[in-house]
Amino acid sequence: MQITEGVISILSALLLTPCSTGQLANLHSKSRKKCSEKMKALYDLGLVRRFQQPFIEKRGKGEYIYFLSKKGSAILGANNGKRSYHLINPLKNIYSLPHTLAITDLNIALTQGGAPGFLCRFYYPRQLNIQASDFEGVLPDGSAVIEHKASHKKILHFLEVDLSTESLASDKSYSVKHKLDKYYRLLENEDASKILTDKFGYTFNGFRVLFVLSSHERLNSLIDLAETADAEFIWCGTKELLHNGHIYDPAWCNYKHEKLSLTGRYPIR
């Protein structure tokens, strides 16, 4: 097989995160059948590895999850003038797979959702070499810059996919409450604008934090936390937004229970 730009694009995507066949089809605008054939060919060449997604239904099979192999990494490195990359092996932490895949579902919903007049750029943390130490100790699941094409105004969103695996309001350092505190400290940091510009290459006066939550009950609990902290920059939505095509509709809310749209309130700077 010839190593085309399309192949490099797929390998580059898998360098950032494991993906299912369906996710790769969406990210690269291919039919599921053609994508499956392409990925099988790359697997046979040893450029990618795969395993079948654990399937919890009584009938049917889970689709394949693909990730980059050492051989694929070497080809990608040679193409980019690098010797090697740190590889992600989802089999080493299979329990985090639903969260990992949900982050990519959010990527697809935001970048392929099609908000007329707007452009969304999605970033995984390792794309920009983001460390928790950069952002007051919090490491977002992803980041999205949504730009109004006509005015070129941009809003930064930090993204959090919450599948109810973390404590909400405990005093544990990994609780959602502590995560909100860290985002608040970042927002109040007098050097925040410089920190964000250094990482994203754009100037922002602030940011939003989008929480995608597993249920309406979980959403209501988080809204209560945001109200206690007076954190209006926290916007909440449920996981249905990842697949129902309405992620740009007024389907988000803050602690004031306002119905909010990701493309509203432009321009903000």
N, C-alpha and C positions, 0 to 999 in steps of 0.2 A: 504493500500500500504506500502511495506517495504521501509524504508528510505535508499536507496542505495547510493553508491558513485556518480552514475549518477544524482540522485536527488539532492544531496548536490552540485554537480557541477553546476546544473541549478540555484539553489537558490543563489549560490555564484555569478553567473553572474548577476542575477537580483538585488543583493545587490549593484552592481556597477552602473547599468544603466537599465532603462526600455528597453525591446527588443520586436520586433515583432516576430510572429511565424516563419517567414522565416529566420530572423536573428538567432534565437535560433537553428534552424535546421542547419544552416551553422556553427555556433560556436561549435556545438556538433556532427557534422558529422552524422546527421540523415536525413531521407527523410522528406519532409514537412508533409506528411500524418502521419507518426509515431510521429513526434514532436507535431503535433496538438493533437493527441490522448493523449500523455503524459501530455501535458500542460492542457488539459481538465480535466484529472484525478487529477492533482495537484490543479487546480482551485476548483474542487468539494470537495477536502479535506480542502480547505481554506488556503492552503500554499501560494497561489499567488492570486493577484487580476488582473482584466483585464478590458479593454474597447475596443470598436471598433474604429480603427483609422479613423479619419475624411477623407472622400474620395471625391476628388474634380472632379472626372470624372462624366459624365452624367449617366453612367451605371456601375453596379457592386458594390461590397461592399469592404470596407477597411478591412484589416486583423486585428486580435486582437493584442493589445499591452499589454504585461504582466509586472507586477512589484510585488515586494515582499510584502507579508502581514505581520502583526504583528505575526501571528502564524508561518509563514515560517521563520521569523527573529528569533523567539524563538528557533526553531529547529536548525537553523544554528548556533545560539549563543551557544546552548548546545553542539553542535558538535565541536565547536572551543574553548570551555572553556570560553565563554564570556556571560555576562548577557543580553546585548541588543545591537542593532545597530541603528544608525540614518537611517531612511527609506527615500527613494526618492519616492514622489508621483507626477507623471507627470501631474495629473489632476489639481494640484495647479498652474501650469504654462503651459497650453496647447499650447500656442503660441510658446514655445521653442521646441515643440516636433519634428518638422522637423530637427532642428539643432542637437538635441539629437540623433535621429535615424541616421543621416548622420555621426556622429562620430563613431557609431558602424559599419556602412557600411565601414568606413575607416579602422577600426580594422580588419574586415573580409577580406578586400582586401589585407591588408599588411600581415596578419598572415596565410591566407589560399591561398594567391596568388601563392605560389610555385615558388620561385626563387631558382634554383638548386645551391647547395653549400652554401646557406645562411639560417640563422635562424632569425626570427623577433619576438621580445617580445614587446607586446603592454601594456601600462599602462594608466588607467584612473587616474586622479589626486588623487582621494580619496584612491586608492590602496596604494600609497606611502605617503599619508597625505601631499600632496603638497599644499602649500598656496601661494597666490600671493606675500606675503611678503618675501618668500624664493627666488623669482626670480625677484628682482627689480620692483615688483609691477605688473608683468604680470602672468596670470594663463593660461597655454596652455589648449587646449581642450583635449589633450592626449599627450603621449610620446611614441616613438618607438626606441628600440635599435636593429639595424640590425647588425648581426654578420657574418663574413666570417668564416665558420666552419673550414677550413683547417688552417688558420693563427690565428684564435680566435681574430682577430682585430674587433673592434666594433665602430659604429658611432651612436651618439645620434641625434635623430630628435624630435624637438618639433612640434606639429601638430596643425594647425588652419584650421577649416572648416568655410569658409566665404560664407554665403548665401545672401549677399548684404543687411544685416540688420543694418550694422554699417557704419557710415560716414568714408570715406577714408582719406581725408586730412584736416579735420577741426581741430580747436584748442581744441575741446572737449577732455576731459581726456580719454574718451572711444573710440576715433577714432582709425582707423588702423594705422595712422601715429604715434600716441603716443605709440601704441603697438610695432611698429618697433623700436622706440627710446628705449623702455625698454629692448627689446631683445639685442639691441646693447650695452646698458650699462652692461647687464649681461655678454655678450661676453668679454667686456673690463675689467670686474671686476677682480682684481688680485687674489681674493679668489674664482673665478668661479670653478676652478678644484676641490677644496675641497667641495664646495657647491653641485656640481653634484655628486661627489663620495659619499657624505653623503646620498643623496637621492636614487641613483641608484645602489650603490655598485660596480660600475666600475669606472675606471679612464679615463677621456676624456680630450683632449686638446681643445675641442671646440664643436660646434654643428651646425646643420642645422635647419632651420625653414621651414617646408613644409606648404604652403598655398594651400588648395583646394578651388577653386573659382567657382562661379555659372555660369560664362560666360567668353568668350574670351575677351569681352570688359572690364570686371572687372579685368581680369588677366593683360591686358595691362596697366590699370591704376595703379595697384599695382607694376608692373615692373617699371613704371616711378617713383613711390615713393622710391622703393629700389635703383634705380640709383641715385636719389638725395641724399640718405643717404650713398651711396657707400657700400651697404649691399649685398655683394656677397653670403652671407650665406642664403639669402632668396631664396627659390626655389618655383616655382609656377606651378600648374597644374589645370585642370578643373574637375568638378564633374563627368564627364564621366569616369574618372579613377577609380571611386568607383565601377563600374559595368562592365567595358569592358574587364577585365582580363589583362590589359596592364600596371598596376601600376609600374612594375619593368622594363618596357621598357624605352628607352630614350625619355620619354614623358613629362619631366619636363624642365623648363627653368629658368635662372636667368636674371638679368638685362642686361647681355651681349648677351642675346638671344642665348646662347649655349643650345644645346639639351643634357639633362643630365639624367643619370640613377641612381637610388638609390643604385645600386650595383657596380657602377663605382668608380674609384679613391681609390681602396683598395691596400695596407693598408695606413692609414693616420696617424698612430702614431707609 
